[in-house]
Amino acid sequence: MSNPVASFEDFSPRALRLVTWLQHAGRRRTLVLTLFLILATATADWRVGTEISMGLLYILPVMVAAAVLPPPIIVVLSGICATLGVVFYHPRPPMQTALHFLFALAANLLAGLFMGALIRNRQQALQHIDQLSREQILRRVTEEQLRVLAESSLAAILTLDQDGVVIAANGSANTLFGVPAGQTVVGSEMDDALPLLAEALRMARGAEPFQTAAQSRGRRRDGGIFLANTWLSTYRTPEGLRLAAIIVDSSEEMRDREERHLRQVEMTNRVTLAAITHEIRNFCSAMSLVYASLKRMAEFAVDYRFQELGNLIDGVGKIAAMKLDSTFDEFLEEVPLKQVLEDLRIIVEPDWNEMQGTLRWSVPEDIPVVLGQRHGLLQAFLNLAQNSRRAVTDCSVRELEIEVFAAKSRVTVRFRDSGTGIAHPETLFEPFKSGSLSSGMGLYISRAILRNYGGDLRFEPCEKGASFAVELEVPEYK
C-alpha cells in the first residue's frame, strides 16, 4: 500500500511547478482562479452540510492569491475564507465556533504568507541568477577583449608574482626578450633580463602599492641589450604581492635622437668655427697692416725676429683664409610647423608659469608645412624664447607673444617680448660680442641654421621690448 503522505522530494518539484505556473499566469488570471476556488469550495461546503467541514480547502485559494496580492490583502482574504468555513459549519457552541474561526484564520494566513514569501524568494533568486549570468557574460566578454588587447599590443605586458617569476605575458614579451619560437617567458625570473622589475618588487615588500615609470637597460636571451621604457604598478592579492609591467623597446628612438643630436652638433660646430675663422681673418688683416707699417722702419726691417713674426702672421692668415662656409648641404624636410610650435610650448611654458609670466600664442589652425629640419627649427625657436625669458626677468610685466603669419611662399613666426629692449641692435648677430650673457653665439647660430633652410632671422625695431621675425620657406608643389 502506497504512503498517502508525499515525501518532500515528491512535493518539492510539484510545489515548484505550481509556483512557476503562478508566476507566469498573470495577475488577472490568478485572481479569477482565486475567485473560482473560493466559490467552488464554498459551494462544496454548503452542499456537504454541517457534518463535514471543508474549511481546510480554503487554504488553496489563499495560497493562489498570495502570488499576486500583498500581505495586507492576504490577511483580509484569509479572514473571509475563515468566515465562510465557519458559516457553513454550524450550529456549534460559541466557544467552538470561535476556536474554529481562529484556527482557520491562522491556517489560511500562514499558508498565504508562506506562499507569498516562497514566490518572492524565488523571484529574487531568479533575478539574482539572471544578474549573475549577465555579469558572467560581461566578465567573459571583458576578459576576451583584454586578452585580445594584450596579445595585439606591440608593448610587452608582464605580470610577476612576489618571487619575481613571470606568471602571465603576451606574445610581444616573448619577442622583446628574444625567447625562441615555441617557448615562453612565463615561468622564468626577470633578474637578469630586466633587473628593474626585481628591484621594484623588493621595494614593494612591506610598503603600500605604487605606480611609477622608469627607463633602464634590458637584456635579451641572446645577450643583446636594449633600452626599456617601463610603466609598472604593484598590487596585492590573496595569493601575495603582484607586479604588472608594460615595457616598450626605445632603442630605435634613442638611436634616432642621438643621430639627430650628432648632426646638430656637427652643424653648430661648423657654424661656430666659421665665426671663429672670420674673426681670426679680421685680426690677421689688422696685424698685417701694423706689420706693413713697422716694416718700413729700418731697425725692424733687418731684425730676423721681426721677419719671423711676419711669417707667423702670414701663416695664421692663410689658415683663416681656408674656405669654411657656415652653410653646407643638408637634406631638407617638409616640417609641420604647428607640431614644432607645440613642442616649443611644452618645453617653455612651465618656465614662464614658474616666473608668473604670460605666454600668448597667436597660431592659426591651418599652417602650411615649411622647409627645414625639425630639430633645427626647434633649437632656433627655443633660443629666441629663452632670450626673451631672460630679458623680462627683472621687468614688472613679463610677456611673450608668438604670432604666425602665413603667406603664399613664406611663413613668418614673430617673437615679441615686453623686456627692456635692445640697446645696440647693430651688434645682435655678431659672434663673441661683449656684454653677452654667454658666448654671444646664440643668435648668430640660429640665423645661420635658418638661412641654411632657405629662411632668415631678423630684428624688428619696436617701441617697447624686442621683436624677432623668423622667416621660413614654404615648399613649392608642381
C-alpha positions as CSV (number, residue, x, y, z in Angstrom):
1,M,0.0,0.0,0.0
2,S,1.4,3.4,-1.0
3,N,2.1,6.0,1.5
4,P,-0.7,8.7,1.3
5,V,1.7,11.4,2.6
6,A,4.0,12.5,-0.2
7,S,7.6,12.9,0.7
8,F,9.4,16.2,0.5
9,E,11.3,15.0,-2.6
10,D,7.9,14.4,-4.3
11,F,6.3,17.6,-3.0
12,S,9.2,20.0,-3.9
13,P,9.0,19.6,-7.7
14,R,5.2,19.8,-7.6
15,A,5.3,23.0,-5.5
16,L,8.0,24.4,-7.7
17,R,5.8,23.7,-10.8
18,L,2.9,25.4,-9.0
19,V,5.0,28.4,-8.1
20,T,6.3,28.7,-11.6
21,W,2.8,28.5,-13.1
22,L,1.6,31.2,-10.7
23,Q,4.5,33.5,-11.6
24,H,3.7,33.2,-15.3
25,A,-0.1,33.1,-15.1
26,G,-0.5,36.9,-14.7
27,R,-2.5,38.9,-12.1
28,R,-5.9,38.8,-13.8
29,R,-5.9,35.0,-14.4
30,T,-4.6,34.4,-10.9
31,L,-7.4,36.5,-9.3
32,V,-10.0,34.7,-11.5
33,L,-8.7,31.4,-10.4
34,T,-8.8,32.5,-6.7
35,L,-12.4,33.6,-7.0
36,F,-13.3,30.3,-8.7
37,L,-11.6,28.3,-6.0
38,I,-13.4,30.2,-3.2
39,L,-16.8,29.8,-4.9
40,A,-16.2,26.1,-5.6
41,T,-15.0,25.4,-2.0
42,A,-18.0,27.4,-0.6
43,T,-20.4,25.5,-2.8
44,A,-19.0,22.2,-1.8
45,D,-19.0,23.1,1.8
46,W,-22.7,24.2,1.5
47,R,-23.8,21.0,-0.2
48,V,-21.9,18.7,2.2
49,G,-23.7,20.4,5.1
50,T,-22.7,20.8,8.7
51,E,-21.4,17.3,9.4
52,I,-18.1,17.6,7.5
53,S,-16.1,20.9,7.4
54,M,-14.4,21.9,4.1
55,G,-12.5,24.7,5.8
56,L,-9.2,23.1,5.0
57,L,-9.8,23.6,1.3
58,Y,-10.0,27.4,1.8
59,I,-6.2,27.4,2.2
60,L,-5.8,26.7,-1.6
61,P,-7.4,30.0,-2.9
62,V,-5.4,32.0,-0.3
63,M,-2.2,30.4,-1.4
64,V,-3.1,31.1,-5.1
65,A,-3.9,34.7,-4.3
66,A,-0.7,35.2,-2.4
67,A,1.2,35.0,-5.8
68,V,-0.2,38.5,-6.8
69,L,-1.7,40.1,-3.7
70,P,0.3,42.0,-1.0
71,P,0.3,40.7,2.7
72,P,-2.5,43.1,4.0
73,I,-4.9,41.9,1.3
74,I,-4.0,38.3,2.1
75,V,-4.9,38.9,5.8
76,V,-8.4,40.2,4.7
77,L,-8.8,37.3,2.3
78,S,-7.8,34.8,5.0
79,G,-10.5,36.3,7.3
80,I,-13.1,36.0,4.5
81,C,-12.3,32.3,3.9
82,A,-12.2,31.6,7.6
83,T,-15.6,33.2,8.0
84,L,-17.1,31.1,5.1
85,G,-15.8,28.0,6.8
86,V,-17.5,28.9,10.0
87,V,-20.8,29.9,8.3
88,F,-21.3,26.5,6.6
89,Y,-20.1,24.6,9.7
90,H,-22.9,25.2,12.2
91,P,-24.6,25.1,14.6
92,R,-21.8,24.7,17.2
93,P,-21.2,26.2,20.6
94,P,-19.9,29.8,20.5
95,M,-16.5,28.8,22.0
96,Q,-16.0,26.0,19.5
97,T,-17.1,28.3,16.6
98,A,-14.6,31.0,17.8
99,L,-11.8,28.4,18.1
100,H,-12.7,27.0,14.6
101,F,-12.6,30.6,13.2
102,L,-9.2,31.4,14.8
103,F,-7.6,28.1,13.7
104,A,-8.9,28.5,10.1
105,L,-7.7,32.2,10.1
106,A,-4.3,31.2,11.3
107,A,-4.0,28.3,8.8
108,N,-5.1,30.4,5.9
109,L,-2.9,33.3,6.9
110,L,0.2,31.2,7.5
111,A,-0.3,29.3,4.2
112,G,-0.8,32.6,2.3
113,L,2.2,34.3,3.8
114,F,4.3,31.2,3.3
115,M,3.3,31.0,-0.3
116,G,3.9,34.8,-0.8
117,A,7.4,34.6,0.8
118,L,8.2,31.5,-1.3
119,I,7.2,33.2,-4.5
120,R,9.1,36.4,-3.6
121,N,12.2,34.5,-2.6
122,R,12.0,32.6,-5.9
123,Q,11.7,35.8,-7.8
124,Q,14.7,37.3,-6.0
125,A,16.6,34.1,-6.6
126,L,15.8,34.1,-10.3
127,Q,16.7,37.8,-10.5
128,H,20.0,37.1,-8.8
129,I,20.7,34.2,-11.1
130,D,19.9,36.3,-14.1
131,Q,22.2,39.1,-12.8
132,L,25.0,36.6,-12.2
133,S,24.5,35.2,-15.7
134,R,24.8,38.7,-17.2
135,E,27.8,39.5,-15.1
136,Q,29.5,36.3,-16.1
137,I,28.8,37.1,-19.8
138,L,30.1,40.6,-19.4
139,R,33.1,39.3,-17.5
140,R,33.9,36.8,-20.3
141,V,33.5,39.5,-22.9
142,T,35.7,41.9,-21.0
143,E,38.3,39.2,-20.4
144,E,38.3,38.3,-24.1
145,Q,38.7,42.0,-25.0
146,L,41.6,42.4,-22.6
147,R,43.2,39.2,-23.8
148,V,42.9,40.4,-27.5
149,L,44.2,43.8,-26.5
150,A,47.2,42.4,-24.6
151,E,48.0,39.9,-27.4
152,S,47.7,42.5,-30.2
153,S,49.7,45.1,-28.3
154,L,53.2,45.9,-29.5
155,A,54.3,46.6,-26.0
156,A,55.4,43.8,-23.7
157,I,52.9,43.1,-20.9
158,L,54.1,41.1,-17.9
159,T,52.7,40.0,-14.5
160,L,55.1,38.8,-11.9
161,D,54.5,37.2,-8.5
162,Q,56.2,38.2,-5.3
163,D,59.2,35.9,-6.1
164,G,59.9,37.7,-9.4
165,V,58.6,34.8,-11.5
166,V,56.5,35.7,-14.6
167,I,53.0,34.3,-14.3
168,A,51.5,35.9,-17.4
169,A,52.8,37.5,-20.5
170,N,51.7,38.4,-24.0
171,G,53.4,37.5,-27.3
172,S,55.2,40.8,-27.6
173,A,57.0,40.0,-24.3
174,N,58.5,36.8,-25.9
175,T,59.6,38.9,-28.9
176,L,61.1,41.7,-26.8
177,F,63.2,39.3,-24.6
178,G,64.2,37.2,-27.6
179,V,62.5,34.0,-26.5
180,P,62.9,31.2,-29.1
181,A,59.9,30.1,-31.0
182,G,57.8,27.5,-29.1
183,Q,59.0,28.8,-25.8
184,T,57.6,31.5,-23.5
185,V,58.9,33.9,-20.8
186,V,56.2,32.6,-18.4
187,G,57.7,30.8,-15.5
188,S,61.1,32.5,-15.8
189,E,62.7,35.1,-13.5
190,M,63.5,38.6,-14.7
191,D,66.5,39.3,-12.5
192,D,68.9,39.2,-15.5
193,A,66.5,40.2,-18.3
194,L,65.2,43.4,-16.6
195,P,66.6,44.0,-13.0
196,L,64.3,47.0,-12.6
197,L,61.3,44.7,-12.0
198,A,63.0,42.7,-9.3
199,E,64.1,45.9,-7.6
200,A,60.6,47.2,-7.7
201,L,59.3,44.0,-6.1
202,R,61.9,44.3,-3.3
203,M,60.8,47.9,-2.7
204,A,57.2,47.0,-2.7
205,R,57.5,44.3,0.1
206,G,56.1,45.8,3.3
207,A,55.1,49.0,1.5
208,E,52.0,50.4,0.0
209,P,51.2,49.6,-3.6
210,F,52.6,52.1,-6.0
211,Q,52.7,53.1,-9.7
212,T,55.7,54.6,-11.5
213,A,57.6,54.8,-14.8
214,A,61.3,54.3,-15.3
215,Q,63.9,53.9,-18.1
216,S,66.5,51.2,-17.8
217,R,68.5,48.6,-19.7
218,G,67.2,45.2,-20.6
219,R,68.9,42.1,-21.8
220,R,67.6,39.5,-24.4
221,R,68.1,35.8,-24.3
222,D,70.9,36.1,-26.9
223,G,72.7,38.7,-24.8
224,G,71.5,41.7,-26.8
225,I,71.0,45.0,-24.9
226,F,68.0,47.3,-25.4
227,L,66.7,50.5,-23.8
228,A,63.4,49.8,-22.0
229,N,60.8,52.3,-21.1
230,T,58.7,50.6,-18.3
231,W,55.4,51.5,-16.7
232,L,54.8,49.4,-13.6
233,S,52.4,49.0,-10.7
234,T,52.2,46.7,-7.7
235,Y,49.1,45.3,-6.1
236,R,48.2,42.7,-3.5
237,T,46.0,39.6,-3.9
238,P,45.1,36.8,-1.5
239,E,48.0,34.8,-3.1
240,G,50.5,37.6,-2.3
241,L,52.2,40.6,-3.9
242,R,51.9,41.1,-7.7
243,L,53.6,43.4,-10.2
244,A,52.2,44.4,-13.6
245,A,54.5,46.0,-16.1
246,I,54.2,47.4,-19.6
247,I,57.6,47.5,-21.4
248,V,58.5,49.3,-24.7
249,D,61.8,49.0,-26.6
250,S,63.0,52.5,-27.1
251,S,66.4,51.6,-28.7
252,E,65.4,52.8,-32.1
253,E,64.1,56.1,-30.7
254,M,67.3,56.6,-28.8
255,R,69.4,55.9,-31.9
256,D,67.4,58.4,-34.0
257,R,67.7,61.0,-31.2
258,E,71.4,60.6,-30.8
259,E,72.0,60.7,-34.6
260,R,69.9,63.9,-34.9
261,H,71.9,65.4,-32.0
262,L,75.2,64.4,-33.6
263,R,74.2,66.1,-36.9
264,Q,73.0,69.2,-35.0
265,V,76.3,69.3,-33.0
266,E,78.2,69.0,-36.3
267,M,76.3,71.8,-37.9
268,T,76.7,74.0,-34.7
269,N,80.4,73.3,-34.5
270,R,80.8,74.2,-38.2
271,V,78.9,77.5,-37.8
272,T,81.0,78.3,-34.7
273,L,84.2,77.5,-36.4
274,A,83.2,79.7,-39.3
275,A,82.6,82.6,-36.9
276,I,86.0,82.0,-35.3
277,T,87.8,81.9,-38.6
278,H,86.0,85.1,-39.7
279,E,87.2,86.9,-36.5
280,I,90.7,85.5,-37.0
281,R,90.8,86.8,-40.5
282,N,89.8,90.2,-39.2
283,F,92.6,90.1,-36.6
284,C,95.1,88.9,-39.1
285,S,94.2,91.8,-41.5
286,A,94.7,94.3,-38.7
287,M,98.0,92.7,-37.7
288,S,99.2,92.7,-41.3
289,L,98.5,96.4,-41.6
290,V,100.5,97.1,-38.4
291,Y,103.3,94.8,-39.6
292,A,103.5,96.5,-43.0
293,S,103.8,99.9,-41.3
294,L,106.6,98.7,-38.9
295,K,108.4,97.0,-41.8
296,R,109.2,100.4,-43.3
297,M,111.3,101.3,-40.3
298,A,115.0,100.4,-40.8
299,E,115.5,99.0,-37.3
300,F,112.7,96.4,-37.8
301,A,113.5,95.6,-41.4
302,V,116.8,93.9,-40.6
303,D,115.6,92.1,-37.5
304,Y,115.1,88.4,-38.2
305,R,112.7,88.1,-35.3
306,F,110.5,90.7,-36.8
307,Q,110.6,88.8,-40.1
308,E,109.6,85.6,-38.3
309,L,106.7,87.5,-36.8
310,G,105.6,88.4,-40.3
311,N,105.8,84.8,-41.4
312,L,103.6,83.8,-38.4
313,I,101.0,86.4,-39.3
314,D,101.0,85.2,-42.9
315,G,100.6,81.6,-41.8
316,V,97.7,82.3,-39.5
317,G,96.1,84.4,-42.2
318,K,96.4,81.5,-44.7
319,I,94.8,79.1,-42.2
320,A,92.0,81.5,-41.5
321,A,91.5,82.1,-45.2
322,M,90.7,78.5,-45.9
323,K,87.3,78.0,-47.4
324,L,85.0,77.1,-44.5
325,D,81.4,78.1,-45.2
326,S,78.9,78.3,-42.4
327,T,76.4,76.6,-44.5
328,F,76.5,73.1,-46.0
329,D,74.3,70.8,-47.9
330,E,71.7,69.1,-45.7
331,F,68.6,67.2,-46.6
332,L,65.6,69.5,-46.1
333,E,62.3,68.0,-45.0
334,E,58.8,69.2,-45.1
335,V,58.3,70.1,-41.4
336,P,54.8,70.5,-39.8
337,L,55.4,73.9,-38.3
338,K,52.4,73.6,-35.9
339,Q,53.9,70.5,-34.3
340,V,57.2,72.2,-33.8
341,L,55.4,75.1,-32.1
342,E,53.5,72.7,-29.9
343,D,56.8,71.0,-28.9
344,L,58.2,74.5,-28.1
345,R,55.1,75.2,-25.9
346,I,55.6,72.0,-24.0
347,I,59.2,73.0,-23.3
348,V,59.0,76.7,-22.4
349,E,55.5,77.1,-20.9
350,P,56.4,75.6,-17.4
351,D,59.3,78.2,-17.1
352,W,57.0,81.1,-17.9
353,N,54.4,79.8,-15.5
354,E,57.0,79.4,-12.8
355,M,58.1,83.1,-13.1
356,Q,54.4,84.2,-13.3
357,G,54.8,85.4,-16.9
358,T,52.3,85.4,-19.7
359,L,52.9,83.4,-22.9
360,R,50.5,84.3,-25.7
361,W,50.1,82.2,-28.8
362,S,48.5,83.5,-32.0
363,V,48.7,80.5,-34.1
364,P,46.1,79.8,-36.8
365,E,44.7,76.3,-37.2
366,D,45.8,75.9,-40.8
367,I,49.5,76.4,-41.1
368,P,51.4,75.2,-44.1
369,V,54.5,72.9,-43.8
370,V,57.9,74.6,-44.2
371,L,61.3,73.5,-45.4
372,G,63.9,72.7,-42.8
373,Q,64.6,70.1,-40.2
374,R,62.5,69.8,-37.1
375,H,65.3,69.8,-34.5
376,G,67.0,72.8,-36.1
377,L,63.8,74.8,-36.1
378,L,63.1,73.9,-32.5
379,Q,66.6,74.9,-31.5
380,A,66.2,78.3,-33.2
381,F,62.8,78.9,-31.6
382,L,64.0,77.8,-28.2
383,N,66.9,80.2,-28.3
384,L,64.6,83.1,-29.1
385,A,62.2,82.1,-26.3
386,Q,65.0,81.8,-23.8
387,N,66.4,85.2,-24.7
388,S,63.0,86.7,-24.2
389,R,62.6,85.0,-20.8
390,R,66.0,86.4,-19.7
391,A,65.0,89.8,-21.0
392,V,61.8,90.1,-18.9
393,T,63.1,88.5,-15.7
394,D,63.5,91.9,-13.9
395,C,60.5,93.6,-15.5
396,S,57.2,94.1,-13.8
397,V,55.3,92.9,-16.9
398,R,56.6,89.6,-18.2
399,E,55.0,88.8,-21.5
400,L,56.0,86.9,-24.7
401,E,53.7,86.8,-27.7
402,I,54.4,84.3,-30.5
403,E,52.5,85.1,-33.7
404,V,52.4,83.2,-37.0
405,F,51.6,84.8,-40.4
406,A,51.3,82.6,-43.4
407,A,51.8,83.9,-47.0
408,K,51.9,82.0,-50.3
409,S,55.6,81.2,-50.3
410,R,56.8,82.3,-46.8
411,V,55.7,81.8,-43.2
412,T,56.7,84.4,-40.6
413,V,56.9,83.5,-36.9
414,R,57.3,86.6,-34.7
415,F,58.6,86.6,-31.1
416,R,57.7,89.8,-29.3
417,D,58.5,90.3,-25.6
418,S,58.0,93.1,-23.0
419,G,61.6,93.3,-22.0
420,T,63.9,96.4,-21.8
421,G,64.6,96.3,-25.5
422,I,67.9,96.1,-27.4
423,A,70.5,98.9,-26.8
424,H,72.7,98.2,-29.8
425,P,70.7,96.2,-32.4
426,E,73.5,96.6,-35.0
427,T,75.6,94.1,-33.0
428,L,72.9,91.5,-32.4
429,F,74.2,88.9,-34.9
430,E,77.9,89.4,-34.2
431,P,79.6,86.4,-32.6
432,F,81.7,86.9,-29.4
433,K,80.3,90.3,-28.8
434,S,81.0,91.9,-25.5
435,G,78.2,92.1,-22.9
436,S,76.6,88.9,-23.9
437,L,75.5,86.6,-21.1
438,S,77.0,83.6,-22.8
439,S,79.4,83.3,-25.8
440,G,77.2,85.6,-27.9
441,M,76.7,82.8,-30.5
442,G,73.0,82.1,-30.0
443,L,71.5,84.5,-32.4
444,Y,74.4,84.0,-34.9
445,I,73.9,80.2,-34.9
446,S,70.1,80.5,-35.1
447,R,70.3,82.8,-38.1
448,A,72.8,80.5,-39.8
449,I,70.6,77.5,-39.2
450,L,67.5,79.3,-40.6
451,R,69.4,80.6,-43.6
452,N,70.7,77.1,-44.3
453,Y,67.0,76.1,-44.6
454,G,66.3,79.0,-47.1
455,G,64.8,81.2,-44.4
456,D,66.1,84.1,-42.3
457,L,66.1,85.7,-38.8
458,R,65.8,89.4,-38.5
459,F,65.4,92.0,-35.7
460,E,62.4,94.3,-36.0
461,P,62.5,97.7,-34.1
462,C,59.6,98.3,-31.9
463,E,58.6,100.9,-29.2
464,K,58.8,98.5,-26.3
465,G,60.7,95.3,-25.8
466,A,62.2,93.3,-28.6
467,S,60.8,91.7,-31.7
468,F,62.4,89.0,-33.8
469,A,60.9,87.6,-37.0
470,V,61.7,84.2,-38.3
471,E,61.0,83.7,-42.0
472,L,60.6,80.2,-43.3
473,E,60.2,78.9,-46.9
474,V,57.1,77.0,-48.0
475,P,57.8,74.1,-50.4
476,E,56.6,74.6,-54.0
477,Y,54.3,71.9,-55.4
478,K,54.3,71.4,-59.2
